[in-house]
Structure formats: structure tokens, C-alpha cells
């Protein structure tokens, strides 16, 4: 992670090995796992990936608030 990530979308259909690696690297970052690789790719216009990080702090905060208002949970990985 070259830039500071303020919100992380992890695809719910990523492999367990990828999920473990992402969670090891992303501590104390708001995240969600409500979308598939294909849904995230379609929303971003990028190729399918296991995770997408938002580096803009204001945008990340707005996205987290929007998701919570829409009834989708946002969590933080606090494990070490």
C-alpha cells in the first residue's frame, strides 16, 4: 500500500488466503465485504480485483456514511 488507505472494499468472493493477507495489512481501516469482485469491477470501471482502497479521506468518510445509512455495515479490522 503506497498511499494511505482510508476505506477498503474487499470482495466477498475473494479466496481465504487473499482475505487473510488483506486483513493482516489493513488494520484500523473502515471496510466492507458486501460486494463481489464483479460488482466492484463494474462500479469502478476497472478489472476485477480482490480489494479496492479509497485514498481520499473525505470521499472515504462519505462512502462509509452512505453505506451505513443504506443499512450496510462498515467494520474495522482491529486485529494485529
N, C-alpha and C positions, 0 to 999 in steps of 0.2 A: 504494500500500500504506500505509494509515493506521496499522495496528498492525504490530508486529514479527512476521514470519512465521518459524516455526521448522521447518516441514516443508511441502513443496509437492507436491501431486498434480497432474501435468499429464496431460491426456487424450492417449493415443497417437494419437487420430484428429483432433486439432486441426490447423488449417492451418499451413503452414510460416511464414507471416507472423506468426501468433499465437505460435508457438513461439519465433521469433527475438525477439519483443518480450518474452515472459516471461523468456527466458534473459538478456536484457540487464538486466532489472530485478532478477532473483533470483540474485545472486552469493553464493557460500558458504552456500547453504541446502540441506540434505538434501532430495532429491526423488526421485520415481519416475514412470515413464511406463508402468506395467503395466496400466492400466485405460482403458476407453473413456469417452467423455462420458456415455453411458447408464448404464454400471456405476457411475460416480461419483455420478450423479444419484440412482440407486436407493439407493445406500449412505447418502447424506446426506439424502435426502428433499427435496432442492432441485431446481430446474430444471437441465437440462444446461448445463454451463459448460466452458470450456477448462481451467480450473485451480481448485483448492481449496487454500487455505492454512490451516494449523493454527497458531493464535497462542498456544496454551497450551504452554509449554516441556516440562513433564512428559509431557503427552499425546503431543507430537511425538516425544520420545525413546522412549516406549513403543511407538509405532506403527512407528518405524524399526527397533527391535529385533525386534518381532514379524514384520515383513516379512522381515528378514534370516534369522531362524530358520525361516521358511517357505520359504526358498530364493529369494526375490525380492530383486534387487539394489536398493540405495539408493545414489545417487550425489550428488555436489555439483557445481554449476556454478562453476568457478573462473575462468572467462574474464572479461575486462573489457570 
